[in-house]
Amino acid sequence: MHTDLVAALDIGGTKIAGALVDGQGRILVRAQRPTPAEADGDTVMRSVEAVLGELAASPLWGRASAVGIGSAGPVDASAGTVSPVNVPGWRDYPLVAGVRAATGGLPVELIGDGVAITAAEHWQGAARGHDNALCMVVSTGVGGGLVLGGRLHPGPTGNTGHIGHISVDLDGDPCPCGSRGCVERIASGPNIARRALANGWLPGPDGDTSAAAVAAAARAGDPVAVASFTRAARALAAGIAATATLVEIDIAVVGGGVGKAGEVLFAPLRQALTEYATLSFVRRLVVAPARMGTDAGLVGAAAAALTLRTDPAAAGV
Ligand SMILES: [Zn+2]
């Protein structure tokens, strides 16, 4: 029997996506359900089981040898549990055991969603060919992951690269995580929009106050919108420079909705990096936009499962 496929799950606060993925990262079968984010934990799990059940109905299911999960965090890969901030019914929820039971005992690899995106960008995207990379998702929150020495580095609990909660402003605003001045508190989409509005930016006639609307205003030259993106870019640059100085990355890949803002983000980001990444071994650091699209979470989860299958010693579960 061929076992050349893996099943992948991408679990977030709004949707649970699943796929059967081949060894080249091609998605052959898809399934998706909305996340019943306000429901109790077992109800959320039934939606995961429904996605797996839809995949299992495919004639290709018998070729799946493992399951990779990229989940909103925090996750605890060592315990096989998840506690996504946006899914309150799941606190230390035994997701790995549930998925293993639902799939007849297939091996399961769990990683955080930022780590999954990193795996995808390293396998097929902007970090391909880079042995030491930081990949970031800048959207509603700020997440990330690291590739070190040519390998994905999930860390003991699957959360390595959580750059959104590095403090870059010692006396900055309190962050929901409990710290203050975090990268996310300055650079996430909602915080870019919040700061622009607080400083007098007025939305257009459509009333759109999203970060994408602030980006459009910045491209049109609105100085308050430009300033809010510049502030976000400086926070990202400080976090990236700290990471590069600690572990010698040579590329930082920035994706997510805010990453799509283009030069209103990347121009001040590159400028700020010249101020913060100053030591000889980090000056060559480059910043690049992400290349993987909305399937990055699924492709990265599949990459983690394929690694488990071919190199069990590298697996965290
Ligand atoms: Zn924080």
Boltz pocket constraint, residues with backbone or C-beta under 6 A from the ligand:
constraints:
  - pocket:
      binder: B
      contacts: [[A, 164], [A, 165], [A, 166], [A, 175], [A, 176], [A, 177], [A, 178], [A, 179], [A, 180], [A, 182], [A, 184], [A, 185]]
      max_distance: 6.0
